[in-house]
Amino acid sequence: MMSARILSFDLDDTLWPVAPVIAAAEESLFSWLKERHPRAAHGHSSESMRQLRARTAELFPEQGHDLTFLRRHALAQQFQAAGLAASLADEAPEVFFAARNRVELYADVRPALTRLHSRYRLFALSNGNADLERCGIGDLFDGHITARAAGAAKPDARIFAQLLIAAGVRAHEALHIGDDPLADVVGAMRAGITAVWLNRDSREWPQQFAPPERTVSTLAEIL
Ligand SMILES: [Mg+2]
């Protein structure tokens, strides 16, 4: 921590609980579909669209890190199956994103990040596709590395390498904080970056991984 020059943060389930956000975004997408393109919605639900997306992910394992691609491709197929133009799916990402970025930050996030930002450069490092500006936290970050832009998702070392390049620091000068034992903690440690496991709800550390160097239960503890 003493030698850290930059801090990187996971987003989903680190800065806000993600399950309600995704559920609301999927519902909002389905409502849009029912209203605007009822033929494509016919016989579908948010759940069946999720299954369609999971099958798309199996068909395109090399695109697994690109959730926007998977969502768009699955929807294009849904339009085609209903005898409609696949290009109608082009509007859908915007519908989804509008809801996807309506996040509710955990209470500790803004106070802790505001203080940390006065001492460190802060980066977001995310496998998801949240937009920092639209989430209302763009002012707290100096950069955002996404799996989509890096071409690889955490725990892949390539996304951590992109972080170091973007920040212009070496591995020992970075500290990564996140909730996911494999993606955030094991991934960062494999890339030579000190990792802090954010364990908000007293989960057990998975036995199969070497234990994290540091564990906190709120971001306030990082201060
Ligand atoms: Mg997370």
Residues whose N, C-alpha, C, O or C-beta is under 5 A from the ligand:
A	BS01	MG	D10 L11 D12 D13 T14 D179 D180
